[in-house]
Amino acid sequence: MPSLCLYFKVHQPFQLKQYHARDIEVNHCYEDAASDEAVINRLADTSYLLANKILLSLIKENQGKFSITFSMSGTVLELLQRYRPDVIGSFQGLTNTGCVEILAETYYHSLSYLHSPDEFERQVRQHGMLVKMLFGLEPRIFRNTELIYNNGMAARISRMGFDAILCEGIDHILQGRSPNHIYQSPSEEKARLLLRNAALSDDIAFRFDDPFWSEYPLTAEKMAEWIHNHPEGDEVINLFMDYETFGIHKKKETGIFDFLKALPEKVLANPAFHVDMPSIAIKKYRPEGIYDVSQTISWEGRSASGEAWSQNVMQNNTLKKIYSLGKMVMASGSAKTLATWGKLQAADYFYYMLEEHAKGDTYKYVNPFNSSEEVFRYYTNIVVDFEIGLIRAAVTARRKKSLTNGWSLLNNN
């Protein structure tokens, strides 16, 4: 009985201020709180609450035959707690049904896997604690930021106690095989790999309202037919997209909410299909074979090369700089400093520095900056101020330690 798994990514970074050179050593607040609140309110009222209401109704109507999966960053959960606790309550209403799974991920939607293994593991653990506190769930399946993955991740994630990883199904790696199976990594037999069906996912996320698309308009009946027409041997069809697809990327007027409301009924009309959580799917099916990812991959379509966060000097310099501060941050012993450093790692800021954005770019809806150069300038100023603060704190700590040692020697004498 084939499984359809529906995954929705829920993420927003903290909004950065237009931080000028004159603010360095004067203003140590980097967040634009007013923009945070405005963005979160828009997302809550235009997307999250409407979609959550539909999903809760579908779960109740289908009595255990329909389930969904969320990938929710720590930053969006923090922002919702701060500005829209009613949305947190709405998500809790969904998780309380027992038909919702939440994936593990990096707390700050960061690129830490590529730059700092210790920070990566710290953020994953931090994220798991927040999910447990808010929803009473312990994530068992992992999704890295923007589906960044390679063979080494399977071994690391398995050691951390997770059962499977969601990653991109890429044709040249599959070599003619279907993405609609469970796979395993050559570096870790126990870790199961769930591959995003990029074509079907992007039909909804990118092409749904494109009048020039040959399949426009996309209806729930048409999508269900495509799903049902997969070869008999296909076992798991993973559809993964931004939750903001519903109401933000695709406006209500396009019919996107009607599509969401109708899709489960059309899929389940074929009794051979279930709509499952990934933790159920990996128990149903055995791995089809090896998915060998020797070179790092990510969510294709974000840029022409698939590496949308490190294409130019601005991106690479700022990435190198922010992660170079890790030792000083840890040495500070300050929870506030650690949180600030984490927030500055959000992949979104580096993506904003991309000079040429792909067609259908979804980041544009929340990118407050006018150009890649502008965000680079403000972000660099913030990091300069942050580093100066770290250096001053380290000097003060050394002086205190020196004075303490001096007094100790005098007292001993």
Beta strands, then each sheet from edge to edge (+ up, - down):
strand 1: 3-10
strand 2: 68-72
strand 3: 100-102
strand 4: 141-143
strand 5: 164-168
strand 6: 182-185
strand 7: 188-196
strand 8: 236-242
strand 9: 274-275
sheet 1: 3+ 2+ 1+ 8+
sheet 2: 3+ 2+ 1+ 9+
sheet 3: 4+ 5+ 7+ 6-
end
